[in-house]
Amino acid sequence: MADGSKYTGSFCKGELQMADGTKINSTWVNGKSEGFATIHYNNGNHYKGDIKDLLKEGKGALTYPEGKTYMGYFENYLCHGEDKEKFENDERCKVTWLNEKKHGFGFHQDEFHNKFEGKWNMGFWKFYVKYYYR
């Protein structure tokens, strides 16, 4: 392709390697990615889930190089809706996302199993409802 990308596979299923090194394994309908895909981004992120037109759309899991995994929904490529997050050090978080920012009621449990419950406001804790110390 003119931008340096290359496609390998059949007409309906295959791998697209972008010029930046990102690899997308997907099904293709009328030349567009659709349905379930596995994406290896050039920054080390890894995604498994639904896509539409090369963008994360619907349910999926995004794993970051440091071990954090977002499991939930995506809308227009952004984390959106209820999710569960796991971290490599056993931290856990459950919260609702609005356009890539944590927003609404949720909890965060640290690696020592201390638990914070409260409300997020556009990415920041607004207030704590409960704190459980272990």
C-alpha positions, 0 to 999 in steps of 0.5 A: 500500500502507498503508506507502507502498510501490507495485508496478508491473508484471504479476502475475508480474514487476514492480518494488516500490518500498518506502516507504524508496526501495528498488526491487526488480525481480523475479519474483513467485510467490503475492505473494512475490519469488522467483528472480533480482532486481535491488535498488537500496537507498536507501543506494546499495548495488546487488544482482543475484542470487537472492532469496526473500521480498524477502531476498538468498538464494543466489548474487549480487553486492552492490556498495557505493557506494565500489566494493567488490563482494561476489560469492558466496552469501547465507543469510538475507540475510547473506554466507555461504560462499565469495566473491570481492571486488573493490575499486575500487582493484584490491584483491582478496580471497577468503575464506569467510564465516560469518554476515556475517563473514570466517571460514576460510582466504583471501587479500587482495591490495592495490592494489600486488599484495602478497598476504596469505594466512592465516586469518580468525576471525569477521572478524579475521585470526587468523594469516598463513600467507604474505606476498608482497611485490612 
